[in-house]
């Protein structure tokens, strides 16, 4: 499972999702959806990740964390 830490990064910077949308060019609904720590997101593009990293001046690892789950079987 991938955990998304955008909400905590925004809080540390004192940014709102609205400001995030202004800085990144993402739509306001998208910024709010991505910033909601309770919502699980399906996917987003590398372009979105690039915009977030550039605007927030962070590395992808500051936003994303891989947490292994026992229920998943490895493909191979």
Backbone as ProteinMPNN parsed JSONL, in Angstrom:
{"seq_chain_A": "XXXXXXXXXXXXXXXXXXXXXXXXXXXXXXXXXXXXXXXXXXXXXXXXXXXXXXXXXXXXXXXXXXXXXXXXXXXX", "coords_chain_A": {"N_chain_A": [[0.846, -1.165, 0.0], [0.478, 2.239, -0.719], [1.201, 5.093, 1.069], [0.166, 8.419, 1.287], [1.547, 11.476, 1.968], [0.818, 14.14, 1.682], [-0.94, 15.895, 3.047], [0.288, 16.319, 5.556], [2.666, 17.533, 4.742], [1.694, 19.885, 3.572], [0.59, 21.063, 5.861], [2.895, 21.534, 7.422], [4.083, 23.49, 5.85], [2.233, 25.448, 5.997], [0.306, 25.758, 4.097], [-2.76, 25.828, 2.234], [-5.069, 23.599, 0.563], [-6.159, 25.097, -1.508], [-4.186, 27.058, -2.033], [-2.21, 25.299, -2.888], [-3.352, 24.437, -5.29], [-3.213, 26.804, -6.744], [-0.45, 27.198, -6.924], [0.433, 24.948, -8.315], [-1.14, 24.559, -10.544], [-3.008, 22.61, -10.602], [-6.434, 21.538, -10.535], [-8.815, 23.026, -8.293], [-10.647, 21.182, -6.991], [-9.156, 18.791, -7.349], [-6.789, 19.324, -5.9], [-7.826, 19.578, -3.3], [-8.857, 17.005, -2.953], [-6.524, 15.403, -3.134], [-5.204, 16.359, -0.89], [-6.663, 15.5, 1.258], [-6.372, 13.579, 4.033], [-7.907, 11.378, 4.732], [-9.026, 10.246, 2.515], [-8.632, 7.693, 0.101], [-6.597, 7.496, -2.705], [-6.674, 6.629, -6.137], [-4.902, 6.745, -8.427], [-2.337, 8.827, -9.805], [-0.675, 10.987, -12.105], [2.756, 11.05, -13.282], [3.327, 13.626, -13.964], [1.687, 15.105, -12.242], [2.877, 14.434, -9.772], [5.385, 15.56, -10.241], [4.691, 18.292, -10.418], [3.759, 18.718, -7.788], [6.088, 18.19, -6.255], [7.837, 20.169, -7.264], [6.498, 22.593, -6.63], [6.242, 22.424, -3.836], [8.816, 22.064, -3.096], [10.024, 19.561, -2.443], [11.095, 16.101, -2.253], [10.006, 13.142, -4.049], [9.897, 11.022, -2.193], [9.289, 12.337, 0.141], [6.631, 12.686, -0.013], [5.458, 10.224, -0.598], [5.043, 6.936, 0.702], [5.891, 3.573, 0.919], [4.139, 0.915, 2.235], [4.302, -2.282, 3.19], [1.882, -4.883, 2.723], [0.425, -7.775, 4.107], [-1.445, -9.25, 2.78], [-1.114, -9.182, 0.034], [-0.019, -10.972, -2.772], [3.03, -11.784, -4.316], [3.845, -11.125, -7.666], [5.185, -13.128, -10.244]], "CA_chain_A": [[0.0, 0.0, 0.0], [1.202, 3.509, -0.754], [0.638, 6.172, 1.895], [0.416, 9.729, 0.699], [1.745, 12.395, 3.086], [0.647, 15.515, 1.235], [-1.604, 16.706, 4.076], [1.259, 16.734, 6.57], [3.603, 18.47, 4.111], [0.988, 21.16, 3.472], [0.461, 21.623, 7.212], [4.214, 22.054, 7.808], [4.354, 24.701, 5.077], [1.187, 26.425, 6.246], [-0.444, 25.916, 2.847], [-4.077, 25.226, 2.076], [-5.212, 22.983, -0.757], [-6.4, 26.145, -2.503], [-2.88, 27.595, -2.432], [-1.561, 24.254, -3.664], [-3.89, 24.473, -6.652], [-2.685, 28.003, -7.393], [0.991, 27.03, -7.163], [0.722, 23.804, -9.18], [-1.99, 24.517, -11.727], [-4.017, 21.562, -10.453], [-7.747, 22.108, -10.245], [-9.101, 23.133, -6.864], [-11.138, 19.901, -6.46], [-8.066, 17.808, -7.307], [-5.906, 19.675, -4.786], [-8.516, 19.222, -2.054], [-8.944, 15.541, -2.879], [-5.196, 14.883, -2.825], [-4.785, 16.82, 0.433], [-7.509, 14.911, 2.299], [-5.678, 12.37, 4.502], [-8.844, 10.276, 4.935], [-9.403, 9.654, 1.238], [-7.647, 6.896, -0.624], [-6.593, 7.865, -4.109], [-6.377, 5.503, -7.013], [-3.655, 6.964, -9.151], [-2.092, 10.136, -10.377], [0.382, 10.914, -13.1], [4.088, 11.553, -12.943], [3.249, 15.08, -14.1], [1.127, 15.629, -10.987], [3.925, 14.299, -8.766], [6.391, 16.566, -10.57], [4.154, 19.604, -10.016], [3.738, 18.788, -6.326], [7.469, 18.295, -5.77], [8.394, 21.473, -7.637], [5.844, 23.672, -5.875], [6.488, 22.272, -2.399], [10.263, 21.918, -2.917], [10.258, 18.299, -1.744], [11.39, 14.928, -3.063], [8.871, 12.217, -4.047], [9.897, 10.253, -0.955], [8.677, 13.126, 1.209], [5.18, 12.616, -0.206], [4.998, 8.851, -0.749], [5.668, 5.907, 1.538], [5.406, 2.224, 0.652], [3.917, 0.111, 3.434], [3.932, -3.627, 2.732], [0.716, -5.532, 3.316], [0.595, -9.22, 4.091], [-2.451, -9.894, 1.947], [-0.73, -9.172, -1.377], [0.902, -11.987, -3.265], [3.979, -11.266, -5.302], [3.771, -11.656, -9.039], [6.509, -13.503, -10.666]], "C_chain_A": [[0.9, 1.24, 0.0], [0.473, 4.518, 0.145], [1.094, 7.495, 1.304], [0.444, 10.752, 1.824], [1.587, 13.869, 2.703], [0.039, 16.394, 2.319], [-0.609, 17.196, 5.123], [2.289, 17.711, 6.008], [2.958, 19.851, 3.985], [0.888, 21.833, 4.836], [1.784, 22.245, 7.67], [4.53, 23.364, 7.108], [3.336, 25.803, 5.341], [0.346, 26.714, 5.006], [-1.813, 25.273, 2.95], [-4.11, 24.491, 0.738], [-5.481, 24.019, -1.852], [-5.068, 26.743, -2.972], [-2.117, 26.575, -3.267], [-2.053, 24.274, -5.107], [-3.347, 25.678, -7.421], [-1.221, 27.843, -7.776], [1.304, 25.947, -8.199], [-0.043, 23.814, -10.496], [-2.987, 23.371, -11.694], [-5.361, 22.217, -10.192], [-7.958, 22.135, -8.735], [-9.662, 21.813, -6.319], [-10.051, 18.828, -6.37], [-7.143, 18.08, -6.131], [-6.55, 19.302, -3.453], [-8.587, 17.709, -1.886], [-7.586, 14.94, -2.503], [-4.75, 15.23, -1.406], [-5.605, 16.22, 1.574], [-6.877, 13.61, 2.787], [-6.604, 11.167, 4.693], [-9.219, 9.569, 3.638], [-8.27, 8.822, 0.67], [-7.73, 7.287, -2.083], [-6.223, 6.645, -4.93], [-5.042, 5.656, -7.697], [-3.531, 8.435, -9.503], [-0.865, 10.021, -11.258], [1.721, 11.398, -12.552], [4.124, 13.075, -13.056], [2.706, 15.717, -12.821], [2.17, 15.56, -9.885], [5.021, 15.332, -8.987], [5.934, 17.956, -10.139], [4.167, 19.776, -8.503], [5.141, 18.983, -5.77], [8.076, 19.66, -6.064], [7.807, 22.594, -6.783], [6.206, 23.622, -4.389], [7.971, 22.175, -2.057], [10.594, 20.709, -2.045], [10.627, 17.22, -2.754], [10.172, 14.005, -3.04], [8.766, 11.396, -2.766], [9.349, 11.01, 0.239], [7.158, 13.04, 1.148], [4.643, 11.192, -0.174], [5.764, 7.906, 0.16], [5.052, 4.555, 1.181], [5.315, 1.461, 1.966], [3.475, -1.273, 2.972], [2.685, -4.137, 3.453], [0.888, -7.028, 3.164], [-0.342, -9.9, 3.105], [-2.081, -9.959, 0.47], [0.236, -10.295, -1.692], [1.809, -11.368, -4.305], [3.74, -11.925, -6.635], [5.143, -12.103, -9.455], [6.559, -14.619, -11.544]], "O_chain_A": [[1.948, 1.266, 0.645], [-0.724, 4.755, -0.014], [2.24, 7.658, 0.885], [-0.533, 10.885, 2.561], [2.17, 14.743, 3.345], [0.468, 17.535, 2.492], [-0.656, 18.356, 5.533], [2.737, 18.614, 6.714], [3.597, 20.866, 4.259], [1.081, 23.043, 4.947], [1.8, 23.339, 8.232], [5.164, 24.247, 7.685], [3.546, 26.954, 4.958], [-0.252, 27.783, 4.885], [-1.998, 24.291, 3.67], [-3.267, 24.737, -0.125], [-5.071, 23.83, -2.997], [-4.851, 26.913, -4.172], [-1.455, 26.936, -4.24], [-1.259, 24.142, -6.038], [-3.056, 25.577, -8.612], [-0.801, 28.302, -8.838], [2.325, 26.021, -8.883], [0.357, 23.153, -11.455], [-3.736, 23.175, -12.651], [-5.418, 23.335, -9.681], [-7.35, 21.36, -7.997], [-9.199, 21.354, -5.274], [-10.03, 18.045, -5.42], [-6.752, 17.146, -5.431], [-5.879, 18.764, -2.571], [-8.395, 17.197, -0.784], [-7.514, 14.063, -1.642], [-3.999, 14.473, -0.79], [-5.269, 16.418, 2.741], [-6.842, 12.631, 2.041], [-6.122, 10.04, 4.804], [-9.677, 8.427, 3.658], [-7.101, 9.198, 0.75], [-8.824, 7.396, -2.637], [-5.536, 5.743, -4.452], [-4.159, 4.809, -7.566], [-4.51, 9.181, -9.494], [-0.107, 9.057, -11.158], [1.799, 12.056, -11.515], [4.863, 13.737, -12.328], [3.209, 16.747, -12.372], [2.338, 16.522, -9.136], [5.529, 15.915, -8.03], [6.712, 18.713, -9.557], [4.535, 20.833, -7.991], [5.361, 19.84, -4.915], [8.75, 20.24, -5.213], [8.539, 23.444, -6.275], [6.446, 24.656, -3.766], [8.348, 22.2, -0.886], [11.328, 20.804, -1.062], [10.487, 17.41, -3.962], [9.376, 14.074, -2.103], [7.662, 11.107, -2.305], [8.982, 10.402, 1.245], [6.477, 13.293, 2.142], [3.501, 10.969, 0.23], [6.969, 8.052, 0.363], [3.829, 4.416, 1.147], [6.289, 1.37, 2.714], [2.385, -1.419, 2.418], [2.47, -3.858, 4.632], [1.451, -7.488, 2.171], [-0.063, -11.006, 2.645], [-2.688, -10.728, -0.276], [1.194, -10.532, -0.956], [1.382, -10.517, -5.086], [3.469, -13.123, -6.723], [6.149, -11.516, -9.056], [7.641, -15.025, -11.966]]}, "name": "protein", "num_of_chains": 1, "seq": "XXXXXXXXXXXXXXXXXXXXXXXXXXXXXXXXXXXXXXXXXXXXXXXXXXXXXXXXXXXXXXXXXXXXXXXXXXXX"}
